[in-house]
Amino acid sequence: MVFGRITPEQKQMLVDALINQGHYVAMMGDGVNDVLSLKKAQVCIAMQSGSHATRNVADMVLLQDSFGALRPAFNDGKNIVGGLMRTMYLYIARSLAYALMVIGIAMMGLSFPFEPAQVSLTLFSVGLPGLFMTLWARPIRLKESLLRSLARFTIPSALLIMLFGLGYYTFFYYSVLNNLVTRPNIPTRLVESLEERTGVTYNSGDPEQFTIAAATIVAQTMLSIFLSYAGIVLVLFLEPPHRWFEGWTTKSDM
């Protein structure tokens, strides 16, 4: 539909009607009579030769009144939004998985699953994947609300990571604990290494304290390695390179 020679109020009504219909509306203008509709629109575009008031309310000013920058800016903006959304999914899934992991291990009565020194491994589980996610990301169009899409990805992935991580932690914890208790002759090099990391002497008056500390250190290390790999695997589901990973989204256009 084409409307010609309409009043500023009618322009504002057109913008309102399009927004109410669910459209994301951009408005372009150069005169004072466009200010009302520009302020109502979600993206305001003004001409460089336009009035001072129009340029002040605009989100984008077209230098030399050239439309050539609109298409690249539009594409770059969609890529940035897509990268931010994918990175947000990764961060929230990781944070929720860590929180569930702490709760699950605490309910089992085991030691806290993380040490401050192991937090640096988030570079491999979130930092580097998030960096490549922004470089790899392509424009996405949500067919549902953002919160629903976010919950549909983060909750199942966090639960799966928690379950596998909990299994890893308990398996290595009790394996080390049982081996230290049942094996009479433990290699000296292994004992020295565990003593260095736990700060507890094996031949001290409380050998149980040494076995618990050693089992906790080994279980924490294996859990951190698993979570690092899990963060990398999540990238394959967020930007699926193959149809095998398209369980919840579409294949990347890359």
C-alpha positions in Angstrom: 0.0 0.0 0.0 1.2 3.5 -0.8 0.1 6.6 1.1 0.8 10.1 -0.2 0.6 13.6 1.2 -0.4 12.6 4.7 -0.1 14.6 7.9 2.5 14.0 10.7 -0.3 12.5 12.9 -1.3 10.1 10.1 2.3 9.0 9.8 2.4 8.3 13.5 -0.8 6.3 13.2 0.7 4.2 10.4 3.8 3.4 12.5 1.6 2.5 15.5 -0.6 0.2 13.4 2.4 -1.7 11.9 3.9 -2.1 15.4 0.6 -3.4 16.8 0.5 -6.0 14.0 3.8 -7.4 15.2 6.1 -5.7 12.6 9.5 -4.3 13.5 9.2 -0.8 12.0 11.9 1.5 10.6 11.0 5.1 9.7 13.0 7.4 7.4 12.6 11.1 7.3 14.2 14.4 6.8 11.8 17.1 8.0 10.4 18.3 11.3 7.0 16.8 10.3 8.6 13.3 10.5 9.8 13.7 14.1 6.6 12.2 15.7 6.7 9.1 13.6 10.4 8.7 13.9 10.2 8.7 17.7 7.5 6.1 17.6 9.4 3.7 15.2 11.8 1.1 16.5 14.6 2.3 14.1 14.9 5.9 13.2 16.8 6.9 10.0 17.4 10.5 9.0 19.1 12.2 6.1 22.2 14.3 6.6 20.6 17.1 4.7 17.5 16.9 7.0 16.5 19.2 9.8 18.5 19.4 13.0 15.6 18.0 15.1 15.3 15.0 12.8 19.0 14.1 13.1 18.8 14.4 16.9 16.1 11.8 17.3 17.5 9.4 14.6 19.4 6.2 15.4 21.1 6.4 12.1 22.0 9.3 9.8 22.7 8.7 6.2 25.8 10.6 5.2 25.5 12.4 1.8 21.9 11.2 1.8 23.1 7.8 0.4 21.1 4.7 0.8 24.0 2.4 0.0 25.0 1.9 3.7 21.5 0.5 4.6 21.9 -3.0 3.3 25.4 -3.7 4.8 24.3 -2.2 8.1 21.2 -4.3 8.1 23.1 -7.5 7.4 25.8 -6.7 10.0 23.2 -5.9 12.6 21.5 -9.3 12.1 24.8 -11.1 12.4 25.6 -9.2 15.6 22.2 -10.0 17.1 22.5 -13.7 16.0 26.0 -14.0 17.7 24.8 -12.3 20.9 21.8 -14.6 21.2 23.8 -17.8 20.6 26.4 -16.6 23.1 23.7 -15.9 25.6 22.3 -19.4 25.1 25.8 -20.8 25.8 26.4 -18.7 28.9 23.0 -19.4 30.5 23.2 -23.2 29.7 26.6 -23.3 31.3 25.6 -21.3 34.4 22.5 -23.4 34.9 24.5 -26.7 34.5 27.0 -25.5 37.1 24.3 -24.6 39.6 22.5 -27.9 39.1 25.8 -29.7 39.5 26.5 -28.0 42.8 23.0 -28.8 44.1 23.2 -32.5 42.9 26.6 -33.1 44.5 25.6 -31.4 47.7 22.5 -33.6 47.9 24.7 -36.7 47.6 26.8 -35.5 50.5 30.1 -35.2 48.5 32.7 -32.5 48.6 32.2 -29.2 46.7 32.9 -29.9 43.0 35.0 -26.9 42.1 38.2 -25.2 43.2 39.0 -21.5 42.5 42.0 -22.6 40.3 39.7 -24.6 38.1 37.5 -21.7 37.3 40.1 -20.6 34.7 39.0 -23.6 32.6 35.8 -21.6 31.7 38.1 -20.1 29.0 37.7 -23.4 27.1 34.1 -24.1 28.0 32.7 -20.6 27.5 35.3 -18.1 26.6 36.8 -19.5 23.4 33.5 -21.1 22.2 31.8 -17.7 22.8 34.5 -16.0 20.7 34.1 -18.3 17.8 30.3 -18.2 18.1 30.3 -14.5 17.4 32.6 -15.1 14.4 30.6 -18.0 13.1 27.1 -16.7 13.9 24.6 -16.1 11.1 21.3 -14.2 11.1 18.5 -16.0 12.9 14.8 -15.5 12.8 12.9 -16.6 15.9 9.7 -18.4 15.2 8.7 -18.2 18.9 9.4 -15.9 21.9 12.9 -15.5 23.0 12.2 -16.8 26.5 10.6 -20.0 25.1 13.5 -20.6 22.7 16.0 -20.0 25.5 14.2 -22.4 27.9 13.9 -25.0 25.1 17.7 -25.1 24.7 19.2 -24.3 28.1 17.0 -26.5 30.3 17.5 -29.8 28.5 21.2 -29.2 27.8 21.9 -28.1 31.4 20.1 -31.2 32.8 22.1 -33.5 30.5 25.4 -31.9 31.4 24.4 -32.1 35.1 23.5 -35.8 34.9 26.7 -36.8 33.0 28.8 -34.6 35.1 27.4 -36.0 38.3 28.1 -39.5 37.0 31.7 -38.5 36.1 32.3 -36.9 39.5 30.9 -39.8 41.6 32.6 -42.5 39.5 36.1 -41.0 39.9 35.5 -39.9 43.5 34.6 -43.4 44.7 37.1 -45.1 42.4 40.0 -43.2 43.9 38.5 -43.5 47.4 38.2 -47.3 47.1 41.6 -47.8 45.5 43.4 -45.8 48.2 41.5 -47.8 50.9 41.8 -51.3 49.5 45.3 -51.2 47.9 48.0 -51.8 50.5 50.9 -50.7 48.2 50.3 -47.4 46.5 53.1 -46.2 44.2 55.3 -43.7 46.0 55.2 -41.2 43.1 51.4 -41.2 43.1 51.4 -40.6 46.9 53.9 -37.8 46.6 51.8 -36.2 43.8 48.6 -36.4 45.8 50.3 -35.1 48.9 51.5 -32.1 47.0 48.1 -31.3 45.7 46.0 -32.0 48.8 48.5 -30.7 51.4 47.8 -33.7 53.6 50.4 -36.3 54.4 49.5 -39.9 53.6 51.2 -41.4 56.7 49.7 -38.9 59.0 47.5 -39.8 62.0 44.3 -39.4 59.9 44.6 -41.4 56.6 40.9 -41.0 56.0 41.4 -37.3 55.5 44.1 -37.9 52.9 41.9 -40.4 50.9 38.9 -38.0 50.9 41.1 -35.0 49.8 42.8 -37.1 47.1 39.5 -38.4 45.8 38.0 -34.9 45.7 41.0 -33.5 43.8 40.8 -36.2 41.1 37.0 -36.0 40.8 37.1 -32.2 40.5 39.8 -32.4 37.8 37.9 -34.9 35.7 34.7 -33.0 36.1 36.4 -29.8 34.9 37.8 -31.6 31.9 34.3 -33.0 31.1 32.7 -29.5 31.4 35.3 -28.0 29.1 34.4 -30.6 26.4 30.7 -30.1 27.0 31.0 -26.4 26.4 32.6 -27.1 23.0 29.9 -29.7 22.1 27.2 -27.1 22.8 28.6 -25.0 20.0 27.8 -27.7 17.5 24.1 -27.6 18.6 23.9 -23.8 18.7 25.4 -23.5 15.2 24.8 -26.9 13.7 27.3 -27.7 10.9 25.4 -30.9 10.0 21.8 -32.1 10.1 22.7 -34.5 12.9 22.9 -31.6 15.3 19.6 -29.9 14.1 17.5 -31.2 17.0 16.2 -27.8 18.0 17.3 -25.3 15.3 18.2 -25.1 11.6 21.5 -25.7 9.9 23.9 -22.8 9.7 24.1 -20.9 6.4 27.9 -20.8 6.7 
